[in-house]
């Protein structure tokens, strides 16, 4: 344990950047506390989407992503974050306790990785195929910094079966009123600080060209990338040996690392979790990667046309809504 005090404004800046992390429907299910020399991450159960994420697994994955973002943000500020995961036996919502040691030197790579947090976007549109994929896949594998998480890439000839797994998930929820109500709630009027902005939803013709994705309420704007008749992305699968809270937290941390590695490599990404929310489709994914493991999350990786303007960042809750300072 370290007792090094870090200036509160440094922590605030790092948390503000870290909270750019992706989360299910932009629900941002995290709560932070600063207590002396330590920062604590908690799962905010009030923000779990119970119809979509009954066990809270995806919420914990989201918290893992924000935890890794925070570690990266603090490194860019000159501090090594020492993370104690699931530190409280009596409080399962206490996901991490973090203290800090001063780094000897902040490299350009540290700063560049933190900058990628602000540049990353969730892109639900169709992609062109990533160039020089073999070498980049090796780069992605090196980004998996937690041994308990496995990275697989679905072979291109499995795309049809992946599409069927996606359709199976949608069909099993076709008459689930609570699921669709929840989906509508998070895609409606919350552009100020949370939820998925209307402009980020796919128009009808765009949905037809992206064969693997959650079916959100359709937008009525004009479809983009009309020259792309289909999605040519690679699909990455992150899986774990089990399905515990620690597995989900670890997976979220690796998800953060993979997404930022793609951003640094100039590639667009879209995280997919609808296929791993139900056991039937989850089993199909495990069969496709030919592993006796638990698929946690999928990621589409590809190239967005270079002539497009960068879409605006999705909204985030004010820091004061997610941070408590214990004096």
URZIFEN-V846318 format. One record per residue. N is the residue number from 1. OMEGA is omega as a letter, one per 30 degrees, with the letter a starting at -180 (* if undefined). D_LAST is the distance of its C-alpha to the last C-alpha in whole Angstrom. Layout:
BEGIN
n->{N/N}
omega->{OMEGA/OMEGA}
d_last->{D_LAST/D_LAST}
END
This chain:
BEGIN
n->{1/2/3/4/5/6/7/8/9/10/11/12/13/14/15/16/17/18/19/20/21/22/23/24/25/26/27/28/29/30/31/32/33/34/35/36/37/38/39/40/41/42/43/44/45/46/47/48/49/50/51/52/53/54/55/56/57/58/59/60/61/62/63/64/65/66/67/68/69/70/71/72/73/74/75/76/77/78/79/80/81/82/83/84/85/86/87/88/89/90/91/92/93/94/95/96/97/98/99/100/101/102/103/104/105/106/107/108/109/110/111/112/113/114/115/116/117/118/119/120/121/122/123/124/125/126/127/128/129/130/131/132/133/134/135/136/137/138/139/140/141/142/143/144/145/146/147/148/149/150/151/152/153/154/155/156/157/158/159/160/161/162/163/164/165/166/167/168/169/170/171/172/173/174/175/176/177/178/179/180/181/182/183/184/185/186/187/188/189/190/191/192/193/194/195/196/197/198/199/200/201/202/203/204/205/206/207/208/209/210/211/212/213/214/215/216/217/218/219/220/221/222/223/224/225/226/227/228/229/230/231/232/233/234/235/236/237/238/239/240/241/242/243/244/245/246/247/248/249/250/251/252/253/254/255/256/257/258/259/260/261/262/263/264/265/266/267/268/269/270/271/272/273/274/275/276/277/278/279/280/281/282/283/284/285/286/287/288/289/290/291/292/293/294/295/296/297/298/299/300/301/302/303/304/305/306/307/308/309/310/311/312/313/314/315/316/317/318/319/320/321/322/323/324/325/326/327}
omega->{l/a/a/l/l/l/a/a/l/l/l/a/l/l/l/l/a/a/l/a/l/l/a/a/a/a/l/a/a/l/a/l/l/a/a/a/a/l/a/l/l/l/l/a/l/a/l/l/a/l/a/a/a/a/a/a/a/l/l/l/l/l/l/l/a/l/l/l/a/l/a/l/l/l/l/l/l/a/l/l/l/a/l/a/a/a/a/l/a/a/a/l/l/a/a/l/a/l/a/l/a/l/l/a/l/a/l/a/l/a/a/l/l/l/a/l/a/a/a/l/l/a/a/a/l/a/l/a/l/l/l/a/a/a/a/l/l/l/l/a/l/l/l/a/l/a/a/a/a/l/l/l/l/l/a/a/l/a/l/l/l/l/l/l/l/l/l/l/a/a/l/a/a/a/l/a/a/l/a/l/l/l/l/a/a/l/a/a/a/a/a/a/a/a/a/a/a/a/l/l/a/l/a/a/l/l/l/a/l/a/a/l/l/l/l/l/a/l/a/l/l/a/a/a/a/a/l/a/a/l/a/a/l/l/a/l/l/a/a/a/a/a/a/l/l/l/a/l/l/a/l/l/l/l/l/a/a/a/a/l/l/l/l/l/l/a/l/a/l/l/a/l/a/a/a/a/a/a/a/a/l/l/l/l/l/l/a/l/l/a/l/a/a/l/a/a/l/l/l/a/l/a/l/a/a/a/l/l/l/a/l/l/l/a/l/l/l/a/a/l/a/a/l/l/l/a/*}
d_last->{20/18/15/16/13/14/14/11/15/17/15/15/19/19/18/20/23/22/22/26/27/30/29/32/33/30/28/25/24/20/17/14/10/8/7/7/11/12/12/14/17/18/21/21/24/25/26/28/32/34/37/37/35/35/33/30/32/32/28/27/29/28/24/26/27/24/22/25/25/21/23/26/23/21/25/26/23/24/22/23/21/22/22/22/23/23/21/21/24/23/21/24/21/19/21/19/17/17/16/18/21/23/26/29/30/30/33/34/34/31/30/33/32/28/31/33/30/30/34/34/36/37/41/43/46/49/49/51/51/49/51/52/50/51/49/46/46/46/43/41/42/40/37/37/34/34/37/36/37/40/42/45/47/49/53/54/57/55/53/56/54/51/52/53/50/48/51/51/47/48/51/49/47/49/49/46/45/41/41/42/40/37/39/40/36/34/37/38/36/32/33/30/27/28/32/35/36/40/41/40/42/46/49/52/54/50/50/53/53/50/51/48/45/43/45/43/44/47/46/49/49/51/51/50/52/55/57/55/57/54/51/52/49/48/46/43/42/39/40/38/40/38/36/33/30/30/33/31/28/30/33/30/29/33/33/31/33/36/35/34/37/39/38/38/42/42/43/42/40/40/38/40/38/41/43/41/40/43/45/48/47/45/48/50/47/47/51/51/49/51/48/47/44/42/41/38/38/41/41/43/44/46/47/46/49/48/50/47/44/41/39/36/33/32/29/26/23/20/17/15/17/16/13/9/6/4/0}
END
